Every structure is written in structure tokens, then in C-alpha cells.
């Protein structure tokens, strides 16, 4: 039994395009990523509401805020919960270093570049951890260059062997 070909029935009315747009927007609003983001935002808001209470517990534990008459000192559980809330609301600050300008010897090899970085560090122009990171980055870059050079040499040797055998 043969099936008749069906043609899609679409109308060019504004209602159909509006409903398609609404369906697309609804699909975006109900996507798992959007829902998770919304849930994280709600959780963050609830944690932020508890921040003043958490700060008060920590102040009392440190003795910065006097305890009311007959009020017990906060126990370790309350303190750790308060610290958790504070850590979520006020994450620890990360150090930021200003951009530093120094010169590397032009056309230098890896050893000379590392020596230039060490000179800049010893002169106080470069933080030692930044120097370490830059030397690691240079080393990785040179490893990639070496692997590329070896693979090109291998290809050249294969080509030479094929020519010799032919």
C-alpha cells in the first residue's frame, strides 16, 4: 500500500511565527544548563542571606563580639558551618600581579632566554613564581618544536628510503 506524500501545512500568519518563537524561547528557558544556572543562583542567594548570621558566629567565637548573658560560646560545628557560608559568599582573594616589561635577547635559544628571565627576577623586575611559570612555558614550547623537528626528519628519512628502494 503506497503512502501519499504529505506536504507540510504552514501558514504565514503572525500567530504561527510567534508560537514558534515562543516554543524556541521556552526550550531555551527549560534547558538543563539554564535550570542549573538558575538553581545555583537561588542557592547563592540563600547562602548570602545567612552571611550576617555567620559573621556574628565567627565574631563571637573570636571574642570580637561580647556574648549575651548566659549565651554559650559557639561550638566547632557552628564555627565550621559559618566559615563555609563566609567562604561561599566571600571567596578568598587571589593575588594579581601587574604586567612587567623586560627584554629577552633577540634570536636567543632556550638557555639564553631562561638566563634573561633569571636576571630579571634577580633584579626584582619579575616575581619568582612568574619566572618559574615562564620558564615552564618556554620549556614546553621547545619540546613541541623538538617533536616537530624530529617528525620532519623522520618524514625526510622515509622519503629518502623510498627513493633509494625505487
C-alpha positions as a printed Julia matrix, in Angstrom:
166×3 Matrix{Float64}:
  0.0    0.0    0.0
  1.58   3.22  -1.16
  1.57   6.26   1.06
  0.61   9.61  -0.27
  3.29  12.23   0.02
  2.37  14.75   2.62
  3.1   18.4    2.34
  3.77  20.37   5.46
  0.99  22.73   6.34
  2.45  26.02   7.34
  0.74  29.29   7.3
  2.44  32.61   7.06
  0.27  34.15   9.72
  1.95  36.1   12.51
  0.47  33.71  15.08
  2.39  30.71  13.78
  5.75  32.53  13.81
  5.02  33.91  17.26
  4.21  30.48  18.59
  7.38  29.06  17.03
  9.37  31.87  18.64
  7.66  31.21  21.96
  8.4   27.48  21.7
 12.08  28.22  20.97
 12.3   30.59  23.91
 10.58  28.07  26.16
 13.05  25.41  25.03
 15.94  27.73  25.93
 14.42  28.53  29.33
 13.95  24.86  30.19
 17.33  23.63  29.0
 19.29  21.77  31.7
 22.12  24.33  31.66
 19.71  27.23  32.26
 17.94  25.34  35.04
 21.25  24.51  36.76
 22.39  28.13  36.48
 19.1   29.31  37.98
 19.39  26.77  40.82
 22.97  27.87  41.56
 21.8   31.48  41.68
 19.0   30.6   44.11
 21.43  28.65  46.31
 23.89  31.55  46.25
 21.08  33.91  47.31
 20.1   31.66  50.22
 23.72  31.4   51.36
 24.09  35.18  51.11
 21.06  35.59  53.4
 22.9   33.59  56.07
 26.13  35.59  55.78
 25.33  38.13  58.54
 24.48  35.31  60.97
 27.69  33.51  60.0
 29.77  36.62  60.58
 28.18  37.06  64.0
 29.02  33.46  64.97
 32.63  33.94  63.91
 32.88  37.26  65.78
 31.54  35.63  68.94
 33.92  32.69  68.58
 36.88  35.07  68.24
 35.71  37.2   71.15
 35.25  40.29  68.97
 31.56  40.48  69.87
 30.62  40.08  73.54
 28.35  37.19  74.38
 24.95  37.89  75.89
 24.37  36.83  79.48
 24.07  33.03  79.7
 24.86  32.69  75.98
 27.18  29.74  75.27
 30.26  30.17  73.15
 29.74  28.81  69.56
 30.84  25.19  69.2
 33.17  23.87  66.5
 30.3   22.69  64.28
 28.67  26.13  64.24
 32.03  27.75  63.53
 32.83  25.42  60.63
 29.36  25.94  59.14
 29.77  29.69  59.48
 33.17  29.55  57.8
 31.65  27.54  54.95
 28.99  30.21  54.4
 31.56  33.01  54.54
 33.86  31.18  52.1
 30.99  30.83  49.63
 29.85  34.43  49.95
 33.31  36.0   50.18
 35.77  33.76  48.3
 39.44  34.25  49.14
 41.18  36.95  47.16
 43.67  35.87  44.56
 46.83  37.86  44.16
 47.09  39.83  40.94
 50.41  40.97  39.6
 50.86  43.98  37.38
 52.28  43.5   33.91
 56.05  43.64  33.86
 58.26  44.63  30.93
 61.68  43.14  30.43
 63.77  42.2   27.43
 64.73  38.81  26.18
 67.75  38.55  23.93
 66.52  38.58  20.34
 67.04  35.31  18.5
 68.22  33.61  21.7
 67.99  29.92  22.4
 66.2   28.37  25.38
 69.21  28.62  27.7
 69.74  32.33  26.97
 66.0   33.1   27.44
 65.99  31.32  30.8
 69.11  33.25  31.81
 67.36  36.53  30.85
 64.34  35.56  32.96
 66.57  34.75  35.93
 68.35  38.09  35.55
 65.01  39.93  35.52
 63.97  38.01  38.64
 67.19  38.73  40.48
 66.87  42.43  39.57
 63.41  42.46  41.15
 61.56  43.11  37.89
 59.86  39.71  37.86
 58.16  37.67  40.58
 59.88  34.29  41.16
 56.65  32.31  40.63
 56.04  34.14  37.34
 59.61  33.38  36.33
 59.06  29.71  37.1
 55.84  29.69  35.05
 57.51  31.42  32.11
 60.44  29.01  32.14
 57.99  26.09  32.2
 56.08  27.58  29.27
 59.3   28.1   27.31
 60.39  24.53  28.03
 57.05  23.13  26.84
 57.22  25.26  23.7
 60.7   24.0   22.9
 59.54  20.4   23.47
 56.81  20.91  20.88
 59.36  22.4   18.46
 61.71  19.44  19.02
 58.95  16.89  18.4
 58.0   18.72  15.21
 61.64  18.75  14.04
 62.06  15.03  14.76
 58.85  14.18  12.89
 60.02  16.23   9.88
 63.39  14.44   9.93
 61.63  11.07  10.11
 59.46  12.0    7.11
 62.57  13.08   5.19
 64.32   9.78   6.03
 61.27   7.78   4.9
 61.2    9.73   1.64
 64.93   9.08   1.1
 64.48   5.34   1.78
 61.57   5.12  -0.64
 63.61   6.89  -3.32
 66.56   4.57  -2.76
 64.4    1.45  -2.96
 62.62   2.62  -6.08
